[in-house]
Amino acid sequence: MAHHAAASALARSHFGTSVFVRAVVEVSNYCRENCHYCGMRRDNRTLTRYRARLDSLAELILHHRPSWVTDINFQAGEDPVATRELVLPLVRLLRQETQLGLSVCLGTLSRDLTQELRDAGASLYIIKFETADPDQYRRLEAPGTQTERESHIRWLAAEGWKVSSGFIAGLPGDTVHQALRNLRYATSLPLSGCSVSPFIPGEATPLAQTSAAELDLTLNCMAALRRLRPDWVIPAVSALNLTGADDGYRRGLRTGANLCTVNLTPEPVRGDYLLYKRDRFIMNAERILAAIDAEGLQPSQQSLAQFLAADPASVAA
């Protein structure tokens, strides 16, 4: 498709054939929010909750991560306890012991706790806006209000964080108008990157019986985002392979994505990090390298954090 090819050409002209590779560690599935699209919502009483062990995570990241991983992202449900007891010590340790880029995806935390993360050495904050429609945001019980979410994104950027956001394509009832609205809204925010995730009906959620988004819708949104912002970091998300297409992830790379994420969450708890369903498509090291190679790309030797710190274009107006 010409639209996708144009997006890919823009990504290659701006970033060459390199794609950033980070590892994600999902430290906790406790969550105080009740989002209709997420299996970790607080009303899901069937989910076994966990917080990973600090010593195990430190050993894993320091001694068993793939050598070509340049960045680590700590992700959790909205769980300030895990942030304070797990993420903060790990960020401090990794800043002392490694040159890894450090990012976090932890929801809307207090300003004091967020500043502690920044002081400890994290530099990229991932916080999705999910949908640009305030009424839809409210109906889905997404965190707080959309206005509050936007205010937090703008505050993070003003405080010196690099900020990445994202939205869900193909939520039940969405139209092309909503997709365009999401794209316009994304480009109005002070971001360094943005993801597009296909809607996948989550287990034990109010949307469990609805239909998944079509892959082409997600890819078209990714391509449009790349064409609107050639300088942004746009990830290929693992959920691209949950839309019924075996090559969804590779098609994401073919549509201008320039970031891959290896899942390093310890296997005993990985199934309980229930964003969608237990039958997850885990992007392990082997799958990541195979996808990158198949598309004629290569892992970047520069960390995402280094790139964002050095590139003035990484800060949107």
C-alpha positions in Angstrom: 0.0 0.0 0.0 1.4 3.4 -1.0 0.3 5.0 2.3 2.4 2.4 4.3 5.3 2.6 1.9 5.5 6.4 2.2 5.5 6.1 6.0 8.3 3.5 5.9 10.4 5.7 3.6 10.0 8.6 6.1 11.1 6.4 9.0 14.1 5.2 7.1 15.1 8.7 5.9 15.0 9.9 9.5 16.4 6.9 11.4 18.1 4.8 8.8 17.8 1.1 9.1 18.2 1.0 12.8 15.4 0.4 15.3 15.6 1.0 19.0 15.3 -2.1 21.2 14.3 -1.9 24.8 13.2 -4.5 27.3 10.1 -4.3 29.4 9.8 -5.6 32.9 6.2 -5.7 34.2 6.8 -5.3 37.9 3.2 -5.4 39.3 -0.3 -6.1 38.2 -2.0 -4.3 41.1 -4.0 -1.4 39.8 -6.2 1.2 41.5 -7.9 2.1 38.2 -10.9 0.4 36.6 -10.4 0.8 32.8 -13.0 -1.2 30.8 -10.4 -2.3 28.3 -7.9 -3.8 30.7 -7.9 -7.1 32.5 -6.0 -5.7 35.5 -8.8 -3.4 36.4 -9.5 -3.3 40.1 -12.9 -4.9 39.8 -11.3 -8.1 38.4 -11.5 -10.2 41.5 -10.4 -13.4 39.6 -6.9 -12.2 38.9 -4.0 -13.4 41.1 -2.1 -10.2 42.0 1.6 -10.0 42.2 4.5 -7.7 42.9 7.8 -9.1 41.6 10.8 -9.5 43.9 13.4 -6.8 43.9 16.4 -9.1 44.1 15.2 -11.3 41.3 14.5 -8.4 39.0 18.0 -6.8 39.7 19.7 -10.2 39.0 17.7 -10.6 35.8 18.4 -7.1 34.4 22.0 -6.9 35.4 23.1 -10.3 34.4 20.6 -11.9 32.1 19.3 -9.3 29.7 20.2 -9.6 26.0 23.4 -7.8 25.3 21.9 -5.8 22.4 19.1 -4.2 24.6 19.9 -0.6 25.2 16.9 0.5 27.3 14.8 -0.8 30.1 11.1 0.1 30.6 9.4 -0.6 34.0 5.7 -1.1 33.6 2.9 -1.8 36.1 -0.7 -1.2 36.9 -1.2 2.0 38.6 0.5 0.9 41.8 2.4 3.5 43.9 3.6 0.8 46.3 5.4 -1.1 43.5 6.8 2.2 42.2 8.3 3.1 45.6 9.4 -0.4 46.7 10.5 -1.8 43.3 10.9 0.7 40.5 12.7 3.4 42.4 15.4 1.1 43.8 15.9 -0.5 40.4 16.2 2.8 38.6 18.8 3.9 41.2 20.8 0.7 40.9 20.8 0.6 37.1 21.8 4.3 36.9 24.8 3.5 39.1 25.8 0.2 37.4 24.9 0.6 33.7 24.5 3.0 30.8 21.0 1.8 30.0 18.3 4.2 29.1 15.5 4.0 31.7 11.8 4.6 31.1 8.7 4.1 33.1 5.0 3.4 32.4 3.3 3.6 35.8 0.2 5.7 35.3 -0.7 9.1 36.9 1.5 9.2 40.1 1.9 12.0 42.6 4.2 14.8 41.5 6.6 14.0 44.4 6.9 10.4 43.4 7.3 11.3 39.8 10.1 13.7 40.6 11.8 11.0 42.7 11.8 8.8 39.6 13.4 11.6 37.5 16.0 12.3 40.2 16.8 8.6 40.4 17.7 8.5 36.7 14.6 7.7 34.6 14.2 10.1 31.6 11.2 8.8 29.5 7.7 8.6 30.8 5.1 6.6 28.9 1.6 7.6 29.6 -1.2 6.8 27.1 -4.1 9.1 26.5 -6.1 6.1 25.1 -8.8 8.2 23.3 -9.2 11.8 22.3 -12.9 11.7 23.0 -13.6 13.0 26.6 -17.0 11.3 26.7 -15.6 8.0 25.6 -12.7 8.4 28.1 -15.3 8.8 30.8 -17.5 5.8 29.7 -14.4 3.6 29.7 -13.5 4.6 33.2 -10.0 5.5 32.0 -7.8 7.1 34.7 -9.2 10.4 36.1 -10.6 12.6 33.3 -9.1 13.2 29.9 -8.4 16.8 30.9 -6.5 15.6 33.9 -4.5 13.1 31.7 -3.6 15.8 29.3 -2.6 18.2 32.1 -0.3 15.5 33.5 1.3 14.8 30.1 2.0 18.6 29.7 3.4 18.8 33.2 5.7 15.9 32.7 7.1 17.5 29.5 7.5 20.9 31.3 9.4 19.1 34.1 12.0 17.8 31.6 10.7 14.3 30.9 10.7 13.0 27.4 7.1 11.8 27.1 5.6 9.1 24.9 1.9 8.5 24.7 -0.5 6.4 22.7 -4.1 5.5 21.8 -6.3 2.5 21.2 -7.4 2.0 17.6 -10.8 0.4 16.9 -12.5 0.7 20.3 -16.2 -0.5 20.1 -18.3 2.0 18.3 -15.3 3.9 16.8 -15.5 5.4 13.3 -12.9 6.9 11.0 -13.7 10.2 12.5 -12.5 9.0 15.9 -9.3 7.7 14.3 -8.6 11.1 12.8 -9.5 12.8 16.1 -6.9 10.6 17.9 -4.2 11.5 15.4 -4.9 15.2 15.6 -4.9 15.1 19.4 -1.6 13.1 19.5 0.2 15.7 17.4 -1.1 18.5 19.6 0.7 17.1 22.6 4.4 17.7 23.7 5.6 14.2 22.8 8.7 12.4 21.7 6.7 9.4 20.5 3.3 7.7 20.3 2.0 4.2 20.0 -1.1 2.8 18.3 -2.5 -0.3 19.9 -5.3 -2.4 18.3 -8.3 -2.9 20.6 -8.2 -6.4 21.9 -11.2 -7.6 24.0 -9.8 -8.2 27.4 -10.7 -11.2 29.7 -12.8 -10.3 32.7 -13.6 -6.8 31.4 -17.0 -5.2 30.4 -15.8 -5.4 26.7 -14.9 -9.1 26.7 -17.6 -10.0 24.2 -16.9 -7.2 21.7 -14.9 -7.5 18.5 -11.2 -6.9 18.1 -9.9 -4.0 15.9 -8.9 -4.8 12.4 -5.2 -4.9 11.8 -5.4 -2.6 8.8 -7.0 0.2 10.9 -4.1 0.1 13.3 -1.5 0.0 10.6 -3.2 2.9 8.7 -3.1 4.9 12.0 0.6 4.1 12.5 1.4 5.1 8.9 -0.5 8.4 9.3 1.3 9.1 12.6 4.6 8.6 10.9 3.7 10.8 8.0 2.5 13.5 10.4 5.6 13.2 12.7 8.6 11.7 10.8 10.8 12.4 13.9 8.8 10.5 16.5 9.6 7.2 18.0 6.7 4.8 17.1 6.7 1.3 18.5 5.6 -1.9 17.0 3.3 -3.3 19.8 3.0 -7.1 20.4 -0.8 -6.9 20.2 -0.4 -6.5 16.4 -0.1 -10.3 16.4 -3.3 -10.7 18.3 -5.5 -9.3 15.6 -5.6 -12.6 13.7 -2.6 -12.0 11.4 0.6 -14.0 11.9 2.7 -11.2 10.3 1.1 -8.2 12.2 4.3 -7.3 14.1 6.5 -7.3 10.9 3.8 -5.3 9.1 4.1 -2.7 11.9 7.9 -2.4 11.2 7.0 -2.2 7.5 4.7 0.8 8.3 7.2 3.0 9.9 7.6 1.7 13.4 11.2 2.1 14.8 11.0 0.6 18.3 10.8 -3.0 19.4 10.3 -4.2 22.9 11.6 -7.5 24.4 9.6 -8.9 27.3 11.8 -9.7 30.3 9.0 -10.2 32.8 9.7 -13.3 34.9 7.8 -16.3 33.4 6.0 -17.3 36.7 4.1 -14.0 36.8 4.0 -13.1 33.1 0.5 -14.7 32.5 -1.0 -12.6 35.3 0.0 -9.3 33.6 -3.4 -9.3 32.0 -3.7 -6.4 29.6 -5.8 -8.4 27.2 -5.8 -12.2 27.8 -3.6 -14.9 29.2 -2.8 -16.2 25.8 -0.4 -13.4 25.2 1.9 -13.1 22.2 5.3 -12.6 23.9 7.9 -10.9 21.9 11.0 -12.7 23.2 14.6 -12.0 22.1 14.4 -14.6 19.3 11.2 -13.2 17.8 12.4 -9.6 18.0 15.7 -10.4 16.2 13.9 -12.5 13.6 11.4 -9.7 12.8 14.0 -7.0 12.7 16.2 -9.1 10.4 13.3 -10.1 8.1 12.5 -6.5 7.4 16.1 -5.6 6.6 16.6 -3.6 9.8 19.1 -3.8 12.6 19.1 -3.1 16.4 20.3 0.4 17.2 23.6 0.6 19.1 22.4 4.0 20.5 19.9 3.9 23.3 16.6 5.5 22.9 17.3 7.7 25.9 20.6 8.9 24.3 18.8 9.7 21.1 16.0 11.6 22.7 18.5 13.6 24.9 20.6 14.5 21.8 17.9 15.2 19.2 16.3 18.7 19.5 13.5 17.5 17.2 12.4 14.9 19.8 10.6 17.7 21.7 7.3 18.6 20.1 5.9 22.1 20.2 
